[in-house]
């Protein structure tokens, strides 16, 4: 990577970091290009060098966060064979990461309703569905894809509850783990 390319990447990351900070403090509705460039300490034109518009910027925020989540979830699941322990390890990693990075609260809450992000949200959810399918298959589910969609939806809802509350929802997690125990048809 050239020095110029490295500097451009650092600037892009600074813009994304500023966006997460703004999202945490003010929500997506209050996120303007002006606010982002001011927080990042760059000129407004610099924003448009990296992102064609606000929608592309929000998409990049969403993509970066989910790439980090996917990597962490994959790392947690890799050493385990398909089944309930592997599924729970992935879900716990997802929930813990969302809670630790509370700056994504606005993304988790508001991205669901942003038409410009709808395709990305659906694609990211599908990635986690595909990761959960082998576990549900190993647990004896005849239609693991449908069950995986429901498990992903439950964990996403719990994540929203936790990020909104700013703390782990122990009762919610216990209920989710109880559901998973009941989903294990292979026992």
N, C-alpha and C positions, 0 to 999 in steps of 0.2 A: 504494500500500500504506500502510495506516495505521501509526502508530507502534506500536500494540499488535500488529498482524499481523507487523510486522518483528521485534519482540521475540520473538514466538512462534516465528517461523522461525529466529531465532538460537538459541533454546533447543533446538528440534528438531535443528538441525545440531550443537549441542554434545553432545546425547545420542548422535547417530550417530557423531560423532568419538570420543567416549568408548568407544562399542561397538567401533569398529575398533581402538583402542588395546588394549582388553581382549582382543579376539580375537587380536591379534598376540602378546601376552604370555602368555595363559593358554588360548587356544582357546575354542571355542563352549561346550563343556560347562561351563566355569567361569564363563560369563557369566550373572550373575544381575541382576535389576532393581536390587537393592541396590547391587551393584558398579558398575553403569552410572551410577546417580544420584549415588553418592559421587564417582566420577571426573568427572562433569559439574558437580558442585557445585550440584545442585538437589534439591528435596524429592521423595520417592517419588511423591507424588500428581501431580507435574508430569509424570512419565513417562507416567502413564495418561491425561493430557490429550492427549498426542500419539500414543500407541500403546495399543490395547486390551489387548495381552498381549505376551509375549516373542516369540512366533511372528511377530506383525505387525512387531515391531521388527527381527527378523532379516530378514524380507522387505524392509523398508525399506533395511537395510544393503545387501542384495544388489541391490536396484533402483537405489540411488544409484550404486554402483560400476559396474554395467553401463551405466547411462546415460552415465557419464563415458567408459567404454571405447567405447561405440557412437559417441559424438561424435568421439572421437579417431580411431577407425578410419575413420569416414566422411570426416573431413577428410583423412586420408592417402590415401584411395582416390579421392576426387572428381576430382582433376586428371588421372587416368590413364584410358586407355581400358580396357574389359574385356579381361582376359588375365592371363598369369602375373605380370607386374610389379605390376599392381594388387593381385592376390591376395596376393603376397608383402608388399607395402607394408602392407596391412591386418593380416596376420598378425604382422609384425614390430612394428607399433604395439601390437597386443594383448599380445604377449609382453613387450615393454619396459615397458608400463604396469603389467602384473601384477607384474613384478619390482620396479619402482620403488615400488609400493605394497604392500610385504610384509605390511602389516596385513590384507590380504585373504586371506592364506594360509589362515587358518582357514575363511573363507567358501568358498574354492575347494575345499579338501579335505573339509570337513565338510558343506557345503550339499548335496553330492551324495547324502548319506545321510539327510538330514533330511526326513521325509515332509511336513512343513509347507511346505517350500521346493521340493519336487519339481516342481510345476507351473511355478513361476517359473523354475527352472533350465532346464526343457525349453523354455519360451517364449523365454528369452534365447538359448539355443543355436539355436533356429529362426530368430531374427533374423539371426544370423551366417551360417547356412546360406543364407538368402535373399540375403544380400550376396555370397556366394561363387558362387552359381549362374551369374550372367552371365559370370564369369571362366572357369569350367569349360566353359561352353557355347562361349565364344570359343576355348578350348583344344581343342575338338573332341570333347568328351564327349557321347555320345548320351543319357546319363541324368545330367545335371548335378546334379540334386537329391541323388541317392544319393552321387555323388562328393563333393559339398559337405558332406554329413553326415560323411563319413569324414575329410575335410580338417579340419573344425572339431573333430572328436574328437581328431585327432592334435595339433593346436595346443593344445587344452585339456590333454591329457596332458603335453605338453612344458612348459606353463605350471606345472603341478603340480610337475614335476620341478625346474624352476628356482626356484620359490618355496620349496620344501622345502629345496633346497640353498643358497638365498640368493644365487645367482650365475647368470649366463648359462651355459647348457649349449651351448657352441660346437659340440660334436660332434653333439648332438641337433638343433640348428638346421641344421647342414650336411646331416644326413640328411633333415630335412624339406624343405629346398630341393632336394635331389637327387630326392626323391619328386615334388615339384612339376615339376621339369624333365622327368621321365619321364611325368608326367601330361599334358604339353603335346602332344596328338595332332595339333595343327594345324601342327606344324613339319615 
